[in-house]
Amino acid sequence: MKPGLQILMICCLLANGFVARAQIKDSTTLAFLQKDTSAFVQVTSINISGNKKTKGYIILREMQFKEGDSIPTFALAQNLQQAHDQVYNTTLFSDVAITPTFISPTQITIAVVVKEKWYIYPTPQFQLVDRNVNEWIKLHNADLNRVIYGVKFAHYNFSGRRDQLRVYLLNGYARNISFAYSAPYSNSALTEGFSVAAGFTQNREVPYRTTRFNKLQQFNNGDFVRNVFSVSAGYTVRKSFFKKHSYVLSYTLQNVNDSLLSPRYNPNYYGSPKSHKGYLDMIYSFQYANTNNINYPLRGLVYGASVLKRGLEWKGGINMLMLDGYVARYLPHGNNWYSSFQGYVKIKAPFEQAYINQRALGYGDLNLRGLEYYVIDGVAATLGKYTLKKKVWSFGVPVPFKNRLASRIPFTIFAKTYADAGYVYSKPEFESMLNNRFLYSGGFGIDILTLYDINLKIEYSLNQLGEKGVFLQMRGGF
């Protein structure tokens, strides 16, 4: 066999995972395969199957090569893996397989086989008013009166172009009627997108102050005490695979019960004595995301930054300028070991802010593991998280009946340990026991990853206050 043909065939086998490095006896050929940049293969065709709803050109848009392109033989396996990750990260598919076939020593065809997720979810809703499950159980004894129920309709691939439609009809401890639609591929070049949303919410309970022990005090008089109407429009630009620019303009009109602004509660809630407030938010954000799995990364890099301008003035009342940035690095170490670092920083100006603009850590995903029961307000904050994990078990459970979703339900279990650190600055008049001091926590736990990248986290955490406990979190793949 000619050396050039031999190299191409070995590359084909490598790309399909059939030949391990130790099995190649000719070290000279292997070295040439890895270093030579003169040998190329041409992609003569890309054949897509399994996409019953998704448009084929949406899949092709997420692949960095197209029909007619030539790929260096030494980079073929890397290119196929990258294309797999990019198509999978559309979150449209539960499985993606990309396989090359040599039709000549210098030409290949590529087969892309996808398995679509179930996109339509008219589902009943059961939501907690509280920030997390632990708070609901520990502070309110799992009171079922403190839940929101109703119906959510979601279509995650409405026209086959990865456009999403969500409609919420919720009642209970709070009411919510809202809709949102986003279309990330709205132009012919598939590089621009838009989104629109509107909603009306009523709340029976509103946090009006954070205590010096970093607990939220709630205003509740038995009736709905806050009404919020909001509308927004967004525009996105994503000309490459990993970088995205987003622009959002939103308007919010809300009013609260007059008593909430009295000296007994918090006259600084809005930064003004008026119980109703309308304000404009203008947001620009940039994101770079290059990971193997956007929902549960084990390899890759994510970073970004955003600028938010609230209100049309620069100080007083609701006006605020907020800058934030984040970075996350995910590293594989071999033998199923992985580590990750996540960093986040934010700052608000001016430092004199209304109460509703002072949220920092303890809201959403921005928290130290082990301090889930606390909120830390302020005008500047930083947070760092480190996790070391090992994949300890992977298996599948057969589904006893035929369905479109999956013939087996996969489970992957990771054991992990972690450590977090953070700091929040606030003005002296708003200082609490966790403000203006170094914060740290740590612990260990397991992550259970299953169908559609649903992730159940069970964590045993300790914090600097000497407190410890088990904390639960669950996230979905959509």
Secondary structure, 3 states (H helix, E strand, C coil): CCHHHHHHHHHHHHHCCCCCHHHCCCHHHHHHHHHCCCCEEEEEEEEEECCCCCCHHHHHHCCCCCCCCEEEHHHHHHHHHHHHHHHHCCCCEEEEEEEEEEEECCEEEEEEEEEECCCEEEEEEEEECCCCHHHHHHHHCCCHHHEEEEEEEEECCCCCCCCEEEEEEEEECEEEEEEEEEECCCCCCCCEEEEEEEEEEEECCEEEEECCCCCEEEECCCCCCEEEEEEEEEEEECCCCCEEEEEEEEEEEEEECHHHHCCCCCCCCCCCCCCEEEEEEEEEEEEEEEECCCCCCCCEEEEEEEEEEECCCCCCCCCEEEEEEEEEEEEEEECCEEEEEEEEEEEEECCCCCHHHCCCECECCECCCCCCCCCECCCEEEEEEEEEEEEEEEEEEECCCCCCCCCEEEEEEEEEEEEEEEEEECCHHHCCCCCCCCEEEEEEEEEEECHHHCEEEEEEEEECCCCEEEEEEEECCC
